[in-house]
Amino acid sequence: MNPVTIITRSGVLSPQDVNFAEQLARTINGYFRQARECQKIAAYSG
């Protein structure tokens, strides 16, 4: 898992910002995982 660094204007992250960043990272990782699965399936189906 890649660390996600978020710089805000104030330079301070609130807990809400951290939660949002974690959800965003999880969502993006989920998309990448789905894309890899689709590539595998496409490779098998030839």
N, CA, C and O atoms as a Tripos MOL2 file, in Angstrom:
@<TRIPOS>MOLECULE
protein
  184   183    46     0     0
PROTEIN
NO_CHARGES

@<TRIPOS>ATOM
      1 N           0.8580   -1.1920    0.0000 N.3       1 MET1
      2 CA          0.0000    0.0000    0.0000 C.3       1 MET1
      3 C           0.8910    1.2380    0.0000 C.2       1 MET1
      4 O           1.7870    1.3790    0.8330 O.2       1 MET1
      5 N           0.6290    2.1250   -0.9450 N.am      2 ASN2
      6 CA          1.4140    3.3510   -1.0120 C.3       2 ASN2
      7 C           0.9200    4.3380    0.0350 C.2       2 ASN2
      8 O          -0.2860    4.5190    0.2040 O.2       2 ASN2
      9 N           1.8460    4.9740    0.7340 N.am      3 PRO3
     10 CA          1.4140    6.0170    1.6640 C.3       3 PRO3
     11 C           0.8370    7.1830    0.8800 C.2       3 PRO3
     12 O           1.3760    7.5710   -0.1570 O.2       3 PRO3
     13 N          -0.2510    7.7360    1.3730 N.am      4 VAL4
     14 CA         -0.8750    8.8770    0.7050 C.3       4 VAL4
     15 C          -0.5620   10.1220    1.5110 C.2       4 VAL4
     16 O          -0.8930   10.2030    2.6930 O.2       4 VAL4
     17 N           0.0760   11.0900    0.8730 N.am      5 THR5
     18 CA          0.4220   12.3330    1.5490 C.3       5 THR5
     19 C          -0.4890   13.4290    1.0410 C.2       5 THR5
     20 O          -0.5750   13.6600   -0.1650 O.2       5 THR5
     21 N          -1.1610   14.0990    1.9380 N.am      6 ILE6
     22 CA         -2.0650   15.1740    1.5540 C.3       6 ILE6
     23 C          -1.6240   16.4520    2.2600 C.2       6 ILE6
     24 O          -1.4730   16.4890    3.4810 O.2       6 ILE6
     25 N          -1.4230   17.4890    1.4660 N.am      7 ILE7
     26 CA         -1.0160   18.7730    2.0240 C.3       7 ILE7
     27 C          -2.2000   19.7220    1.8920 C.2       7 ILE7
     28 O          -2.6810   19.9920    0.7920 O.2       7 ILE7
     29 N          -2.6560   20.2190    3.0300 N.am      8 THR8
     30 CA         -3.7680   21.1560    3.0080 C.3       8 THR8
     31 C          -3.2350   22.5710    3.1020 C.2       8 THR8
     32 O          -2.0580   22.7870    3.3910 O.2       8 THR8
     33 N          -4.1220   23.5450    2.8530 N.am      9 ARG9
     34 CA         -3.6940   24.9410    2.8950 C.3       9 ARG9
     35 C          -3.1550   25.3000    4.2770 C.2       9 ARG9
     36 O          -2.1730   26.0300    4.4030 O.2       9 ARG9
     37 N          -3.8160   24.7730    5.3160 N.am     10 SER10
     38 CA         -3.3770   25.0910    6.6730 C.3      10 SER10
     39 C          -2.1710   24.2620    7.0750 C.2      10 SER10
     40 O          -1.4730   24.5990    8.0310 O.2      10 SER10
     41 N          -1.9180   23.1600    6.3380 N.am     11 GLY11
     42 CA         -0.8000   22.2920    6.6670 C.3      11 GLY11
     43 C          -1.1320   21.3090    7.7720 C.2      11 GLY11
     44 O          -0.2820   20.5250    8.1920 O.2      11 GLY11
     45 N          -2.3870   21.3530    8.2500 N.am     12 VAL12
     46 CA         -2.7970   20.4550    9.3280 C.3      12 VAL12
     47 C          -3.9810   19.6300    8.8490 C.2      12 VAL12
     48 O          -4.9260   20.1610    8.2650 O.2      12 VAL12
     49 N          -3.9210   18.3360    9.0980 N.am     13 LEU13
     50 CA         -5.0260   17.4600    8.7240 C.3      13 LEU13
     51 C          -5.9380   17.2450    9.9230 C.2      13 LEU13
     52 O          -5.4810   16.9020   11.0130 O.2      13 LEU13
     53 N          -7.2300   17.4510    9.7070 N.am     14 SER14
     54 CA         -8.1870   17.1190   10.7500 C.3      14 SER14
     55 C          -8.5010   15.6350   10.6530 C.2      14 SER14
     56 O          -8.2420   15.0180    9.6200 O.2      14 SER14
     57 N          -9.0540   15.0520   11.7080 N.am     15 PRO15
     58 CA         -9.4140   13.6300   11.6340 C.3      15 PRO15
     59 C         -10.3370   13.3320   10.4550 C.2      15 PRO15
     60 O         -10.2280   12.2760    9.8330 O.2      15 PRO15
     61 N         -11.2560   14.2710   10.1420 N.am     16 GLN16
     62 CA        -12.1550   14.0640    9.0060 C.3      16 GLN16
     63 C         -11.3620   13.9800    7.7160 C.2      16 GLN16
     64 O         -11.6530   13.1480    6.8570 O.2      16 GLN16
     65 N         -10.3470   14.8480    7.5740 N.am     17 ASP17
     66 CA         -9.5120   14.8270    6.3720 C.3      17 ASP17
     67 C          -8.7930   13.4910    6.2550 C.2      17 ASP17
     68 O          -8.7030   12.9210    5.1680 O.2      17 ASP17
     69 N          -8.2820   12.9950    7.3770 N.am     18 VAL18
     70 CA         -7.5530   11.7260    7.3700 C.3      18 VAL18
     71 C          -8.4920   10.5950    6.9650 C.2      18 VAL18
     72 O          -8.1350    9.7450    6.1490 O.2      18 VAL18
     73 N          -9.6950   10.5880    7.5410 N.am     19 ASN19
     74 CA        -10.6720    9.5470    7.1870 C.3      19 ASN19
     75 C         -11.0050    9.6080    5.7080 C.2      19 ASN19
     76 O         -11.0790    8.5780    5.0380 O.2      19 ASN19
     77 N         -11.2070   10.8260    5.1960 N.am     20 PHE20
     78 CA        -11.5380   10.9900    3.7820 C.3      20 PHE20
     79 C         -10.3990   10.4820    2.9130 C.2      20 PHE20
     80 O         -10.6270    9.7970    1.9150 O.2      20 PHE20
     81 N          -9.1710   10.8190    3.2950 N.am     21 ALA21
     82 CA         -8.0020   10.3930    2.5220 C.3      21 ALA21
     83 C          -7.8950    8.8680    2.5150 C.2      21 ALA21
     84 O          -7.5830    8.2670    1.4880 O.2      21 ALA21
     85 N          -8.1570    8.2480    3.6680 N.am     22 GLU22
     86 CA         -8.0760    6.7900    3.7460 C.3      22 GLU22
     87 C          -9.1550    6.1420    2.8850 C.2      22 GLU22
     88 O          -8.8960    5.1510    2.2020 O.2      22 GLU22
     89 N         -10.3650    6.7000    2.9150 N.am     23 GLN23
     90 CA        -11.4470    6.1610    2.0880 C.3      23 GLN23
     91 C         -11.0950    6.2990    0.6160 C.2      23 GLN23
     92 O         -11.3240    5.3850   -0.1760 O.2      23 GLN23
     93 N         -10.5320    7.4580    0.2550 N.am     24 LEU24
     94 CA        -10.1580    7.7100   -1.1330 C.3      24 LEU24
     95 C          -9.0930    6.7140   -1.5760 C.2      24 LEU24
     96 O          -9.1770    6.1480   -2.6660 O.2      24 LEU24
     97 N          -8.0880    6.5050   -0.7230 N.am     25 ALA25
     98 CA         -7.0100    5.5750   -1.0580 C.3      25 ALA25
     99 C          -7.5640    4.1620   -1.2300 C.2      25 ALA25
    100 O          -7.1670    3.4380   -2.1430 O.2      25 ALA25
    101 N          -8.4880    3.7740   -0.3400 N.am     26 ARG26
    102 CA         -9.0830    2.4430   -0.4250 C.3      26 ARG26
    103 C          -9.8740    2.2920   -1.7220 C.2      26 ARG26
    104 O          -9.8150    1.2540   -2.3820 O.2      26 ARG26
    105 N         -10.6180    3.3440   -2.0770 N.am     27 THR27
    106 CA        -11.4210    3.3090   -3.3090 C.3      27 THR27
    107 C         -10.5240    3.1650   -4.5220 C.2      27 THR27
    108 O         -10.7950    2.3580   -5.4120 O.2      27 THR27
    109 N          -9.4410    3.9570   -4.5590 N.am     28 ILE28
    110 CA         -8.5140    3.9140   -5.6970 C.3      28 ILE28
    111 C          -7.8540    2.5380   -5.7730 C.2      28 ILE28
    112 O          -7.7360    1.9630   -6.8550 O.2      28 ILE28
    113 N          -7.4240    2.0090   -4.6220 N.am     29 ASN29
    114 CA         -6.8160    0.6750   -4.6050 C.3      29 ASN29
    115 C          -7.8090   -0.3640   -5.1100 C.2      29 ASN29
    116 O          -7.4320   -1.2950   -5.8230 O.2      29 ASN29
    117 N          -9.0850   -0.2040   -4.7390 N.am     30 GLY30
    118 CA        -10.1210   -1.1250   -5.1970 C.3      30 GLY30
    119 C         -10.2580   -1.0850   -6.7100 C.2      30 GLY30
    120 O         -10.4030   -2.1250   -7.3520 O.2      30 GLY30
    121 N         -10.2140    0.1200   -7.2820 N.am     31 TYR31
    122 CA        -10.3160    0.2500   -8.7380 C.3      31 TYR31
    123 C          -9.1360   -0.4340   -9.4120 C.2      31 TYR31
    124 O          -9.3050   -1.1400  -10.4060 O.2      31 TYR31
    125 N          -7.9290   -0.2210   -8.8640 N.am     32 PHE32
    126 CA         -6.7430   -0.8420   -9.4590 C.3      32 PHE32
    127 C          -6.8460   -2.3610   -9.3940 C.2      32 PHE32
    128 O          -6.4760   -3.0530  -10.3420 O.2      32 PHE32
    129 N          -7.3490   -2.8780   -8.2740 N.am     33 ARG33
    130 CA         -7.4870   -4.3220   -8.1090 C.3      33 ARG33
    131 C          -8.4690   -4.8620   -9.1470 C.2      33 ARG33
    132 O          -8.2070   -5.8890   -9.7750 O.2      33 ARG33
    133 N          -9.5990   -4.1730   -9.3300 N.am     34 GLN34
    134 CA        -10.5910   -4.5980  -10.3180 C.3      34 GLN34
    135 C          -9.9900   -4.5660  -11.7140 C.2      34 GLN34
    136 O         -10.2280   -5.4700  -12.5150 O.2      34 GLN34
    137 N          -9.2170   -3.5350  -12.0100 N.am     35 ALA35
    138 CA         -8.6100   -3.4160  -13.3380 C.3      35 ALA35
    139 C          -7.6560   -4.5800  -13.5880 C.2      35 ALA35
    140 O          -7.6210   -5.1290  -14.6890 O.2      35 ALA35
    141 N          -6.8780   -4.9590  -12.5670 N.am     36 ARG36
    142 CA         -5.9480   -6.0870  -12.7150 C.3      36 ARG36
    143 C          -6.7190   -7.3820  -12.9620 C.2      36 ARG36
    144 O          -6.3260   -8.1910  -13.8020 O.2      36 ARG36
    145 N          -7.8240   -7.5760  -12.2240 N.am     37 GLU37
    146 CA         -8.6350   -8.7810  -12.4200 C.3      37 GLU37
    147 C          -9.1820   -8.8120  -13.8380 C.2      37 GLU37
    148 O          -9.1850   -9.8630  -14.4790 O.2      37 GLU37
    149 N          -9.6430   -7.6690  -14.3320 N.am     38 CYS38
    150 CA        -10.1860   -7.6060  -15.6950 C.3      38 CYS38
    151 C          -9.1000   -7.9420  -16.7070 C.2      38 CYS38
    152 O          -9.3630   -8.6260  -17.6960 O.2      38 CYS38
    153 N          -7.8870   -7.4690  -16.4670 N.am     39 GLN39
    154 CA         -6.7840   -7.7630  -17.3820 C.3      39 GLN39
    155 C          -6.5010   -9.2580  -17.3980 C.2      39 GLN39
    156 O          -6.2660   -9.8380  -18.4570 O.2      39 GLN39
    157 N          -6.5250   -9.8860  -16.2150 N.am     40 LYS40
    158 CA         -6.2850  -11.3320  -16.1330 C.3      40 LYS40
    159 C          -7.3440  -12.0870  -16.9280 C.2      40 LYS40
    160 O          -7.0330  -12.9930  -17.7010 O.2      40 LYS40
    161 N          -8.6030  -11.6970  -16.7230 N.am     41 ILE41
    162 CA         -9.7090  -12.3750  -17.4160 C.3      41 ILE41
    163 C          -9.5610  -12.1860  -18.9220 C.2      41 ILE41
    164 O          -9.7520  -13.1280  -19.6920 O.2      41 ILE41
    165 N          -9.2240  -10.9750  -19.3370 N.am     42 ALA42
    166 CA         -9.0530  -10.6960  -20.7660 C.3      42 ALA42
    167 C          -7.9100  -11.5340  -21.3330 C.2      42 ALA42
    168 O          -7.9960  -12.0390  -22.4520 O.2      42 ALA42
    169 N          -6.8370  -11.6800  -20.5500 N.am     43 ALA43
    170 CA         -5.6850  -12.4600  -21.0130 C.3      43 ALA43
    171 C          -6.0790  -13.9340  -21.1780 C.2      43 ALA43
    172 O          -5.6710  -14.5840  -22.1410 O.2      43 ALA43
    173 N          -6.8750  -14.4570  -20.2350 N.am     44 TYR44
    174 CA         -7.2850  -15.8610  -20.3210 C.3      44 TYR44
    175 C          -8.2040  -16.0870  -21.5210 C.2      44 TYR44
    176 O          -8.0740  -17.0840  -22.2320 O.2      44 TYR44
    177 N          -9.1360  -15.1540  -21.7390 N.am     45 SER45
    178 CA        -10.1120  -15.3390  -22.8210 C.3      45 SER45
    179 C          -9.4640  -15.1480  -24.1890 C.2      45 SER45
    180 O         -10.0230  -15.5430  -25.2120 O.2      45 SER45
    181 N          -8.2750  -14.5360  -24.1980 N.am     46 GLY46
    182 CA         -7.5100  -14.3970  -25.4260 C.3      46 GLY46
    183 C          -8.1920  -13.5210  -26.4520 C.2      46 GLY46
    184 O          -7.6580  -13.3150  -27.5410 O.2      46 GLY46
@<TRIPOS>BOND
     1     1     2 1
     2     2     3 1
     3     3     4 2
     4     3     5 am
     5     5     6 1
     6     6     7 1
     7     7     8 2
     8     7     9 am
     9     9    10 1
    10    10    11 1
    11    11    12 2
    12    11    13 am
    13    13    14 1
    14    14    15 1
    15    15    16 2
    16    15    17 am
    17    17    18 1
    18    18    19 1
    19    19    20 2
    20    19    21 am
    21    21    22 1
    22    22    23 1
    23    23    24 2
    24    23    25 am
    25    25    26 1
    26    26    27 1
    27    27    28 2
    28    27    29 am
    29    29    30 1
    30    30    31 1
    31    31    32 2
    32    31    33 am
    33    33    34 1
    34    34    35 1
    35    35    36 2
    36    35    37 am
    37    37    38 1
    38    38    39 1
    39    39    40 2
    40    39    41 am
    41    41    42 1
    42    42    43 1
    43    43    44 2
    44    43    45 am
    45    45    46 1
    46    46    47 1
    47    47    48 2
    48    47    49 am
    49    49    50 1
    50    50    51 1
    51    51    52 2
    52    51    53 am
    53    53    54 1
    54    54    55 1
    55    55    56 2
    56    55    57 am
    57    57    58 1
    58    58    59 1
    59    59    60 2
    60    59    61 am
    61    61    62 1
    62    62    63 1
    63    63    64 2
    64    63    65 am
    65    65    66 1
    66    66    67 1
    67    67    68 2
    68    67    69 am
    69    69    70 1
    70    70    71 1
    71    71    72 2
    72    71    73 am
    73    73    74 1
    74    74    75 1
    75    75    76 2
    76    75    77 am
    77    77    78 1
    78    78    79 1
    79    79    80 2
    80    79    81 am
    81    81    82 1
    82    82    83 1
    83    83    84 2
    84    83    85 am
    85    85    86 1
    86    86    87 1
    87    87    88 2
    88    87    89 am
    89    89    90 1
    90    90    91 1
    91    91    92 2
    92    91    93 am
    93    93    94 1
    94    94    95 1
    95    95    96 2
    96    95    97 am
    97    97    98 1
    98    98    99 1
    99    99   100 2
   100    99   101 am
   101   101   102 1
   102   102   103 1
   103   103   104 2
   104   103   105 am
   105   105   106 1
   106   106   107 1
   107   107   108 2
   108   107   109 am
   109   109   110 1
   110   110   111 1
   111   111   112 2
   112   111   113 am
   113   113   114 1
   114   114   115 1
   115   115   116 2
   116   115   117 am
   117   117   118 1
   118   118   119 1
   119   119   120 2
   120   119   121 am
   121   121   122 1
   122   122   123 1
   123   123   124 2
   124   123   125 am
   125   125   126 1
   126   126   127 1
   127   127   128 2
   128   127   129 am
   129   129   130 1
   130   130   131 1
   131   131   132 2
   132   131   133 am
   133   133   134 1
   134   134   135 1
   135   135   136 2
   136   135   137 am
   137   137   138 1
   138   138   139 1
   139   139   140 2
   140   139   141 am
   141   141   142 1
   142   142   143 1
   143   143   144 2
   144   143   145 am
   145   145   146 1
   146   146   147 1
   147   147   148 2
   148   147   149 am
   149   149   150 1
   150   150   151 1
   151   151   152 2
   152   151   153 am
   153   153   154 1
   154   154   155 1
   155   155   156 2
   156   155   157 am
   157   157   158 1
   158   158   159 1
   159   159   160 2
   160   159   161 am
   161   161   162 1
   162   162   163 1
   163   163   164 2
   164   163   165 am
   165   165   166 1
   166   166   167 1
   167   167   168 2
   168   167   169 am
   169   169   170 1
   170   170   171 1
   171   171   172 2
   172   171   173 am
   173   173   174 1
   174   174   175 1
   175   175   176 2
   176   175   177 am
   177   177   178 1
   178   178   179 1
   179   179   180 2
   180   179   181 am
   181   181   182 1
   182   182   183 1
   183   183   184 2
@<TRIPOS>SUBSTRUCTURE
     1 MET1         2 RESIDUE 1 A MET
     2 ASN2         6 RESIDUE 1 A ASN
     3 PRO3        10 RESIDUE 1 A PRO
     4 VAL4        14 RESIDUE 1 A VAL
     5 THR5        18 RESIDUE 1 A THR
     6 ILE6        22 RESIDUE 1 A ILE
     7 ILE7        26 RESIDUE 1 A ILE
     8 THR8        30 RESIDUE 1 A THR
     9 ARG9        34 RESIDUE 1 A ARG
    10 SER10       38 RESIDUE 1 A SER
    11 GLY11       42 RESIDUE 1 A GLY
    12 VAL12       46 RESIDUE 1 A VAL
    13 LEU13       50 RESIDUE 1 A LEU
    14 SER14       54 RESIDUE 1 A SER
    15 PRO15       58 RESIDUE 1 A PRO
    16 GLN16       62 RESIDUE 1 A GLN
    17 ASP17       66 RESIDUE 1 A ASP
    18 VAL18       70 RESIDUE 1 A VAL
    19 ASN19       74 RESIDUE 1 A ASN
    20 PHE20       78 RESIDUE 1 A PHE
    21 ALA21       82 RESIDUE 1 A ALA
    22 GLU22       86 RESIDUE 1 A GLU
    23 GLN23       90 RESIDUE 1 A GLN
    24 LEU24       94 RESIDUE 1 A LEU
    25 ALA25       98 RESIDUE 1 A ALA
    26 ARG26      102 RESIDUE 1 A ARG
    27 THR27      106 RESIDUE 1 A THR
    28 ILE28      110 RESIDUE 1 A ILE
    29 ASN29      114 RESIDUE 1 A ASN
    30 GLY30      118 RESIDUE 1 A GLY
    31 TYR31      122 RESIDUE 1 A TYR
    32 PHE32      126 RESIDUE 1 A PHE
    33 ARG33      130 RESIDUE 1 A ARG
    34 GLN34      134 RESIDUE 1 A GLN
    35 ALA35      138 RESIDUE 1 A ALA
    36 ARG36      142 RESIDUE 1 A ARG
    37 GLU37      146 RESIDUE 1 A GLU
    38 CYS38      150 RESIDUE 1 A CYS
    39 GLN39      154 RESIDUE 1 A GLN
    40 LYS40      158 RESIDUE 1 A LYS
    41 ILE41      162 RESIDUE 1 A ILE
    42 ALA42      166 RESIDUE 1 A ALA
    43 ALA43      170 RESIDUE 1 A ALA
    44 TYR44      174 RESIDUE 1 A TYR
    45 SER45      178 RESIDUE 1 A SER
    46 GLY46      182 RESIDUE 1 A GLY
